[in-house]
């Protein structure tokens, strides 16, 4: 019987560590037999940027995209292969505009989540466009920025309605800092957002397909030390709420490779950011959690191509809004129904069965590779490419220790907790 070969494309920017890891895991996986006894092989290829005819047929079954949010040419290629050829995409280019965060805030407020109070304010400096200047002169109304801030209450955050990596985010404590931050914003649209003071935990969750890992995040630490390796930092029911919110956001917008940020104060979970076109999966920031991320990414992409999972470009938001609009349901009841919709979108039950029955050896493949000299060589190469020479020894030891902890724990406990 002839094997069916599936090609996964990687559309990349400057990254090298996780693509190398993903390619290695897929290469070591070998053939997969489906429920009908057919054999499948999965291969990877890094996608290049070049002219394309709209009638060309792509060779890829699935593309992991890390570039098109910023780079327009590959974005249009992704739209083409999704609309014309049913290529499966992580993530959908048709909801990139929602990844500017503003639409995501609106949608989650509509669904009843505890999003901090947020106000969008006009540009400090209007874009350089003669038509805009005329419109602004006629229709832009003057407003009192200080009054808006006073109404929200200090301290608060001023942050771009789009973007990432904490660029342009300012904690504002008074009117002087407010005006300075607004002056510095230039042509960027900004949100003023209530600050959740006295929060207990900053929980950052990374979602890949049907799986979500919730991590204890410390944004004030250096990047190599922001993810604390702790498994009991949330009460179980709070952890489940964070997972549900993450899955809900992703299913709602058809995002399958995304990270979400929540502030937990007591038992209240406040989503503050959940739209990241290129979530952090770098070895030198995820460290301990890096093997999990590569395992989840391999499982989800293999599941999609082998089972022939079809891309769903329509959002079908009404199903979610019908739950949101019911006055007879409590917040907890709505979350439970949202979770069912999300699990339905991600086909969670079938995914788990596929992983258990068709690729049960993948976890061990990752474990053996991460414990090998080959992985250590990649780790050393990555550190040397990112840190100055006098810090190489320190950071190689640092990341070896954290990854070694994962190897040791994984040897004792096969199932890794999600939070």
N, C-alpha and C positions, 0 to 999 in steps of 0.2 A: 504494500500500500504506500502511495506517495505521501510524504509529509506535506502539510500546509505550512507555508512560511509567512509570518507576520512581521512587518517592519515598523518599528517605533522610531520616529524622528525626534531629535533633540534640537530645539531652536534656542540657541544660547547667546549670552553676551560674553562676559569676561570670566565666567566660572570655569573651574577645571576640576576641583576636588570631587564634588558630588556627581558630576557627569561621569568621571572615571569610575567612581564607585558603582554607580548604576549600571554602566556598561559591563563591569566585571561580574556583577551579580547575575545579570541576564545571560551573559556568556556561560557562566557556570551552571545555570539552571538546567540546560539540556532539553530534550523533547518532553512534551506534555501530552498525555492521552486524555481525550475528553470522554464524556459519558457514553458516546456512541462507538468508542474504540478507535477514533481517528487520532492520528498523531500530529502535533503542532510544534513548530519551532519558532522562536521569537528572536529577532535580530534588532540591532540598533544602528542608527546612522545620524551623524550630526548634519543638520540642514544648512545648506549654503544659501546666500541671498543673491539672486540673479533674475534676469527677465523671465517672465512666464506667460505663456499663451493661455487665455482663459479656457480653451478647449483641451488643454493638456490634462492627462489623467495622472494623478500622483501615485507614487509607489507605496506611500505610507498608509498604514491602517490607523495609526494613532500618532499624535504629535504632542510632546510636552513643551509648552511654550514659556520661555522666560525672557522674551525680548519684545514682543509685539505691542506691549502696553506703551512703550516709548518709541519704537521704530516702526514707522508707518508702512514701509514696503512689505515686510513680512506679515504685518497685520492684514493687509489686503489679500495676501496669498492665503492666509488662514481662513478668511471669510470665503474665498473662492472654493477651497477644498472642503469646507464645511457645507456650503450651500449646494455645490454641484456634485460632490463626490462622497459625501457621508463620512469623511475622515473624522475620527473621534479626537476631541481636543481637550487639553488641560491647560488653560481655561477657555471658556467661550469668549471670542473677541466681540461678540454682540452685546455684552454687558460691561465692557471696559469703562463706559461712561459712568456706570454705577460704582466702579471701583475708585471713583474720586471721593468716596466716603459719604458725600452729602446724600445721595439717593439711598445708600444703605442705612444711614440714620433715619431717613424718612420712612423707609419700609419697615424697619424694626420698631419705630415708634407706632406705626399703624398697627403692628401686630401686638402691641402692648408691652414690649420689653422696657426695662428700666434704664433707658438711655438718659444721661444727664441733660439738663436743659441746654439747648443749643440755639444760637442766633447767627444767621448768615448776614454779614455786612458787605456793602459795596466796596469796589476797589478803592484803595487810597489814591493811586495814580491810574486813571483810565488807560486802557490799551491805546497804543499809537495807531489810530484809525480815524480818518476824517469823518466818516459816517457816525462813529461812536460819539465823537465830540458834539456833533449836532444833536443827536438823540439825548445825550447827557444834559446838554444845556436846556433842552425843552422839557424833559421828563424826570430827571433825577431830583428827588426831593432832598432838601437838607435834613440831616439827622444829628442827634446828640449822642455820640459814641459813649461819653461818660455816663449819661443817664441809663443807657442800655446795660452797661457794666454794673452800675449801682443796683439796678433792678435784679440782675442775675446774682450779684453778691461777690465780693472779693473773699479769698483769691479765686481766680478763674484762669482758664487757658485760652490763649489766642493761638489758633493753628490753622494751617491751610485746609481748605475744603478738599484738597487733593494731595497727591504726593505721598511720601513715605520717609523712612529712616529718620524720623524725628526732625526733619529739616523744617525750619520756620516755626517750630512749636515753642511757645513761650508761656511760662507760668507768670501771671500778672497779679501783683499784690495791691496796686493802687493806681490812681489816675496817671501819675507820671510814667509808670511802667507801661500802662495801657497805651498812652500816646506814643511812646518810644517804639513799642512793638508794632503799632499800626503804621507809623511812619516808615519803618523798616520793611513792611510787607510789600510795598511797591505796587506792582500790577497783579498781585496774587489775591484771589478771593479768600476771605478769612472767616472762620467761625469763632464766635465767642462761646465758650462752653463752661458750664458749671464744673467746679472742681469737687471731686468726691473726697472730702477731707477725712482723715482718720481711717482710711481703708486698712483692712487687715492683710490682704494678699492681692498682689498683681498676678493674675493668672493669664498666661499666654498659651493658646492652644494651636497646634498645627494639625490641620486636617488634610488627609490625602485619601480621596475617594470615600469609602465607607468607614475609615478609621480616623480617630482623633486622639492625639496625645496632649494632655493638659500639663503644662510645666509652670513651676514657680519662677516667675520672672522678676528681676531686680534692675529696673531701668537706670538706676543711678550708678551701677557698677560698670567697669570696663567691659567691652563686648565679650571677651573671653570668659567672663565671670558672671554674666547676667542670668544664666539659667542655673538655678540651684538644683542639685540632685537630691530631691526629697520626694517621697511617695505618699506621705500622709499629711500634707499641708492643707487639705480641704476635707471638711466633713463629707461623707459619701453622697448625701443628697445634694449638697452644694456642687460637688464635682460633677454629678450627673446633670445638673442644670447648666453648668458651663459647657459640657459636651453637647447637650441638646441645643443650646443657643448656637454653637458653632455649626452643628449639622443643619440647623434651620436656615441660617444665613446662606450656607453653601448650596443647599437644595433650592432655596428660593431663587437665587441668581444663577444657578447652574455652574457654580464654582467647585472644582474638585481638587484644587491644590492651593490652599489658602490658609492664612493664620488669622486668629481673632484675639482680641485683648479685652479682658474683663477685670474690673475692680470689684473685689469682694469685701463688703463691710457687714460684719455680722453674718446674717443669712441672706442678705440682699446682693444680687449679682447685677452689676452695672456695666453693660457693654460700652466701650469707648472707641474701639477701632476694630473693624472686621472686614477690611477690604484691601487685600495685598496681592497684586498681580504676580509678584515674584517673592513669595515668602522665604524667609531665611532658612536655608538648609545647609549652610556652610559647616564644614567639619570643625573649624576653629571657633564657632559660636555655639553650635549644638553639642559638640563633643560627645558626652555620654549618650545623648539622644540621637546622634547621627545614625547608628546602625538601625535603630527603629525606623527612622525616616526612609532609609534606603530599602528596607524590607517592605514597608507599606507601599512605597512607590512601585516597587517591582510587582508586588501582589496585585495592586489595583490595575496597573497597565496590562499585565498578563491576563487577568480576569476579563478585562474589556475586549482584548483582541481575540482571545480564544473562544469566548462565549458569543462573540458577535454583538456585543452590546451596542445599541444604536444611540447616536447623539440626539439629545432633546434640546432644541434651540428655543422652543416656546417656553415661557415662564409659568403660564397657568396660575397667575397670582390669585385669581378669584377663590381657589380652593383654600388658600391661607386666610384670605380676608373674611370668608364666611365663618371661619372659626373665631377670628378676632372680633367680629361684630356680635357675637352671641353674649348677651347679658347674663345668661343662666350658667355660664362656665366661669370657674375661678381661674386665677392666673396659673395655678398648677394643672388644672384640667386642660387649659389651652396649650400649655407646654407639652403635655402628654400627647395631645392630638397633633401638634406640630412635629413631634418626634416621629410619630407614625408616618406622616407625610414624607418626612426626610428619609426615613428608612425605606419607604416605598420607592422614592426616587433613586436611592443608591442601591436598591435591590440587596439590602444588607444580608438577609437570610441566605439567599443564593450565593452571595459572595463568600460568606463564611463556610458554606458547604463546599464550594469550589476550592477554597484554600486548604480545607481539611482533607478533601478527597483527591485532589489533583496535584497540588504542589505542597504536600506536607513537609517535604525535605527542604523547602526554601529557607526556613528559619535556621536550620542547621548549616546550610550553605553559607549564610551570612555570618553565623557565629564562627565557623571555622576560618573564613576569610579574614574577619576582623582580628582574629587571634594570630594571624599568620605574619611572617616577615614582609610579604607583599603589601599588606595594609600598612604596616609600620613604615615601609618605604614611602608610601603615598603621604602618610602623615608628616614625615620629616620633610619631604619635598614641599608640601603645602606650607609648613611653618617657615621654611627658608625663603619662600616666595613672598611672604607677607610681613615678616618681622626683620628688624635690623640684625646684623650678624652677632652683635654682643648679647642678643636676647634669644638666640636660637636654642641654646642648651636649656634655658629656663622653660621656654614654652613647649619644647618637645617633651620634657619631663611632665609638664602640667597636663598636656593632652593625653600623653601615654597613660598617666594615672587615671584620668577620668574614663577613657575608653577601656582600660584594663578593668576598672570597676564594673562596667557593663558586661564584659566578658565573664568575669567571675560570678556576678549575680545571675547572668543568663545560664551559666552552667548548673546553678542550683535551682533556679526557678524558671522553667521554660516560658511561662506566660508572663509577659511584662505588663504591669498595671498601666492604665491610661492616665491616672492621676494619683 
